Every structure is written in C-alpha cells, then in structure tokens.
Amino acid sequence: MKKTVFALFMLINSGISAQYEMKPAEGYTHDIGLVVAMLEDLKNRITAEVKDLSQSETDFLFDEKANSIGSLLMHLVATEAYYQIETLEGRKLTEEEEKRWGIGGELNEESKKKLQEKPIKHYLNLWDEVRQKTLAGLKTKDDTWFASEIDEGLNYHWVWYHVMEHQANHMGQIALVKNRLLK
C-alpha cells in the first residue's frame, strides 16, 4: 500500500504533471486569460467524453427526474450564451435569442421533451458557435473590466467563474448519466 501511494505521489510530482499547469491563454490579459484557459479545458474535457455518443445515448434518461446528456449540453450552451450577451455585449437577450436559448436555460419537463432526437454534434456545434463569440468578446476586455463591479459584491470575474463552475458541475452530471447508460 505504501509503495503504491509513493509511486502515485512520484508520478503526480514528476515531469508528467507539467502538462497540467494552468497558464493564461494567449491574446488575453492575465486574469481573463486564466479563465479562458480553464473554460477551454472544461469544454475540451466534456467534448472528449460525449463526442462519440449515439443518438440513444445522447437522449438517454435513466429515470423520470434525470436530464439527458443532450439537454445538459444545451443547458451549458444556453447559460454561456446568456452570460456572454449580458456581460460582454451589455444587453438583455432579444426575443429571438430568448426563443433560441430559453429551452436550454431551464432543465424542466418541456426541455426534456424538446431536447430529443438531435445528434450530439448538434449540441457541440452550438457550443462551438457560442464559445467563439465568448472568446472574441473576452479578447476585447481587460483585467480592470474583469474586476469591475456590476452590482454591489458582484464583478465580471465572479460571473465568468460561475460559468466555469457551472460547466464543471454539469460535467459531473454528464459523467453520471454516461455511467448509467444501458449497455
């Protein structure tokens, strides 16, 4: 047991761990670049987990209270689109945007019915589209903006941290659903 723990410790602390170093993404100010790197890491990890799912796996519900992987992905896309529009564009969603993203914003009975029979690529392509706008918008901002208050006790950094936290949370749910897929 002690040898196994020591070997694991050595592996974690070896040169191999350098691949897990978090550095700011190029083209962004320092703090924004760190969040961009983290957002991209989460998106890449989620994409790697789901990119090869079949239609039945994308739509799978393991019980009546669960959400499908497709609906969870749409929720991530809609949440990012909402915060992107609100913070980077400084406006509210239009009626058309509300129609497009609203179904994914809520994980409820309606979304469970409507977010079916779309291939995994549909959700991943939407996420790519939204992410490109997020990255372009964040590139126009700086760390002074990032740290500035939106409301008392709320700044842009926290909002984008929340988007990242949200994605990490649902990554766990996606893993749970994937683990429950019928073999």
Secondary structure, 3 states (H helix, E strand, C coil): CHHHHHHHHHHHCCHHHHHHCCCCCCCCCHHHHHHHHHHHHHHHHHHHHHCCCCHHHHHCCCCCCCCCHHHHHHHHHHHHHHHHHHHHCCCCCCHHHHHHHHHHHCCCHHHHHHCCCCCHHHHHHHHHHHHHHHHHHHHCCCHHHHHCEEECCEEHHHHHHHHHHHHHHHHHHHHHHHHHCCC
